[in-house]
Structure formats: C-alpha cells, structure tokens
C-alpha cells in the first residue's frame, strides 16, 4: 500500500532573487521583487508552508496568506505590501 503524501507543497530552492515552490506537479518561482515580505525570512520560516485549500497557501511563522493564482500571475495582483514602510494607522510626527 503506497504511503500518503505528507505535503503537496515544498520549497525546492532558495536564492538571493527568490525561491522555488513545488506545488503538486507544478514548480513556481516567487521573486523577492514581487513578494518582498519573504526576503528576510529564514529557511525554516519559508519551508513551513501549509495549503489549507487548493488555491490558498499559508506561512504560519510569517502570517502570510497567498492565493496560488497571485504566484502564477503576480501582474494581475499589483497591490503588494512594501516591507519597512511606516504603518499608516500610526500617528505621524509633524
């Protein structure tokens, strides 16, 4: 009897430009230019990824949720968070 797959999602390679994610039989590249909140994540944090549903990935240690389609087609999702910018909800000193 074959074993049950432990994970359908796996990080296969990390470089200074981004990382590759194996999702079932599809390999996707997440460039840090398009997904900047992963840039300072540890390998352990990147590798701890869950797939709560077919089109949803979640990195619990980073509290990052992504639709798989946003990885396949990042240009269709132009609103990205910019790390290190001031929180607009905090009062600003004038």
C-alpha positions in Angstrom: 0.0 0.0 0.0 1.6 3.3 -1.0 2.1 6.0 1.7 0.1 9.1 2.0 1.8 12.3 0.8 2.9 14.3 3.8 2.8 17.6 1.9 1.7 18.7 -1.6 3.8 21.9 -1.3 7.5 22.1 -0.8 10.3 24.7 -1.1 12.8 23.3 -3.5 15.4 26.1 -3.8 16.2 29.5 -2.3 18.4 32.1 -3.9 19.1 35.8 -3.4 16.5 36.5 -6.0 13.6 34.4 -4.6 12.6 30.9 -4.0 11.0 28.0 -5.9 7.9 26.2 -4.6 6.8 22.8 -5.8 3.0 22.6 -5.7 1.9 19.1 -6.6 3.5 18.7 -10.1 4.0 22.5 -10.8 7.1 24.4 -9.8 6.6 28.2 -9.2 9.1 30.9 -8.6 8.4 33.7 -6.1 10.8 36.5 -6.8 11.5 38.7 -3.8 10.9 41.7 -6.1 7.2 40.7 -6.3 6.9 39.1 -2.9 9.2 41.3 -0.7 7.9 40.1 2.7 9.7 36.8 2.2 13.1 38.5 1.6 14.3 38.4 5.3 12.5 35.1 6.2 14.6 32.3 7.5 14.8 29.0 5.5 12.8 27.4 8.3 10.1 30.0 8.0 9.9 29.7 4.2 9.7 25.9 4.4 6.9 25.9 6.9 4.1 26.4 4.4 0.6 24.9 4.5 -2.0 24.5 1.9 -5.4 24.9 3.6 -7.2 24.7 0.2 -6.3 24.1 -3.4 -5.8 27.8 -4.2 -4.5 29.0 -0.8 -1.0 28.9 0.7 -0.2 29.9 4.3 3.1 30.5 6.0 2.1 30.4 9.7 5.5 31.6 11.1 5.3 34.7 8.9 1.5 35.1 9.0 1.4 35.3 5.1 -1.5 34.1 3.1 -1.3 33.9 -0.7 -3.7 32.8 -3.4 -1.8 30.4 -5.7 -3.0 32.5 -8.7 -1.1 35.5 -7.3 2.1 33.5 -7.6 1.2 32.2 -11.1 0.3 35.7 -12.3 1.7 38.4 -10.0 1.0 41.2 -12.5 -2.7 40.6 -12.0 -2.3 41.4 -8.3 -0.5 44.8 -8.4 -1.2 45.8 -4.8 1.7 44.4 -2.8 2.8 45.3 0.7 6.1 47.2 1.0 8.1 46.0 4.0 9.6 48.6 6.3 7.2 51.4 5.4 5.5 53.2 8.3 2.1 51.9 9.3 -0.4 54.4 8.0 -2.6 53.8 11.1 0.0 55.2 13.4 0.0 58.9 14.2 2.8 60.8 12.4 5.0 63.4 14.0 4.9 66.7 12.1 
